[in-house]
Amino acid sequence: MIIAETDRLIIRHFNENDAEYVLKQLNETSFIHFIADKGVRNIADAIKYLNDGPISSYQKFGYGLNIVTLRCSGEAIGMCGLVDREELKYPDLGFAFLPMYWRKGYAKEACEVVLDDARGALNLDVVLGITLPDNHSSNTLLTKLGFIPKGTTSLYGTENNLYEKSLKI
């Protein structure tokens, strides 16, 4: 299912055919450092991650992480979407891109349309943003997207910066 399209990107739900991209993204040094080591080491692990994570989330909540591909080539470059965590009152915006696609505006572009979908199709009022204090790029992006700093929160044993964005017009 396509969530949104821009001039440069297509954002759609993950499916099992995206396992190769997931394997690559989840083993990037930056992903492991700034997000987590998900223990995905082969295609079977990636398929399990997809089924237990994003695909399950679509069925349970109507949203989840999505794959971001280049419109011109179909190449997978990142992921962006909403994550529902028991520990948090509202869904949070999650995003990760392969390093070769950083600093090209793709993350901001994908996040903007995911937030538009959250406001419109999903009718959500508030979305959170969570990132490590030393993840300067993600902290900056959340601020550019209009997220307001709300202090810190401990999540999975790590202290994170907490942001909040009202989607009410």
N, C-alpha and C positions, 0 to 999 in steps of 0.2 A: 504494500500500500504506500503510495506516495503521500508524504506529509506536506511538502512544499517544493516549489521550484523557483529558482532565481535565474538571472541571465547566465550565471556561471555554474550553478549547483543544482543537484537533485537530492532531496532529503527524503528517504523512504525507510520503511520498516526493514529490519534485518530479516534474513532467512538463512537456512543452513548453507546455502551456496556462498555465503559471505565468510565462511570459516577461515579461509586463507588470509583475508585481510585482518580478521580478529587475531589470529595467531601472530601476525606481524606487529600489530598495534600494541597488544598486551605484553609483548616482550621487548618493546622499546625501553631503553634505559630511563628516559624521561617519564614514561607511563608508570613504570615500577617505582620510581622515586616520588613523583608528585601525586599519584593516585594509589596504586597498590600492586603487589605481586599477586595476581589472580591464580597462579599455578597452572596456567595454560601453556603446555609444552608441545602439543601436537594437534593435528586436525581433529581427532576425536575429542580432546579437551575443549577445543574451540567450539565444536558443535554442542557439547554439553553446556558450555558457558552461554551460548546463544539461547538454547532451549530453557535453561534454568533462570536466565536473566532477562534480556530484552523480550524474547518471544513470550515468556510467561507473563511479563509485565503488561504487554499489550492486551492479553486475555483478561488479566485481573483488574487493571486500572484504565485501560483504553489508551495508554501511552507508555513510553519507555525510551531507551536509547535508540537512535536511528543511525543508519549508515549515511554518510555524506559522500556523494560521488560527483566527479566533474561532468557537467552536462556535455561537453564536447567529446569526451572519450569514454565515459562510463567508469573511469578509474576511481577506485575507492581511496579517499584521502583522509577520512576522519569519521568521527561519530559525534552526535549531538542529540540531546533529547532530555526528557524529564525522568528523574529517578524517584521512586517512592520508597522511603525508608521508615521503618517503624519508629526509629529514634527521633524523627523530625515531624513537626506539626504540619508542614507543607512539603510538596514535592520540590526537589532541587534540580537546577539546570546542570547537566553534566556534558562535558565536551572533551575530546582528545583528538589531536590531528598528528599525522606522521610528520616528523621534523622537517622534511623537505617542503612541506606546505605551510610552514609557519611564516608569519609576517607578510602575508599576501592578502589579508582581509577575509579569508575564508571562514575562520572561526566566528568572527563578528557577524558576517553575513548569515551563516547557518543559525547562530543563536538568535538573531533578530526574527527570522521566520519561524523558528520553533516557539519563541515567546508569543508571536502573533497567533500561532495555532493554539497555544495554551489559553490565550485570552478569548479567541473566537470560537473555534470548534470545541474546545474542552471546557470553556466557560470557567476557567480558574481565576481566582481573585489575587492570589499571592504565590510567588515562586521564590525559593531560597537559592543562594549561591554559597558554596563551601569550597575553600581551597587552603592549602598550606600557606603560612605566612611568607615563606621564601619562594613561592611560585609567583614571581612578580608579573609575568605576562597574564596569568589568569586573574590576579587581583586587579590589574589595570583594565582588562577586558570587562570584568563584572561592573566596574565603576563606569566605563564608557557606555555600557548597556543600561545604566540608570539604577543599578542595584545600590542600596544604601548600607553602609557598614553597621552591623548590629552587635559588635563585640566578637567573642570567640565561642566555640563550642567544642566539646570533646566528642570525637566520633571514632569508634574502633581503636581507642587508646591513644589517639593522636589529637593534639590541639590544633584547631583549624580556625581561620577567619570565617565569620558568618556574615552573609549579606542577605538582604531582603528586597524584593521588588513587588510593588503593588501593580496589578494588571488592570485595575479599575480605571475607566476613562473618566 
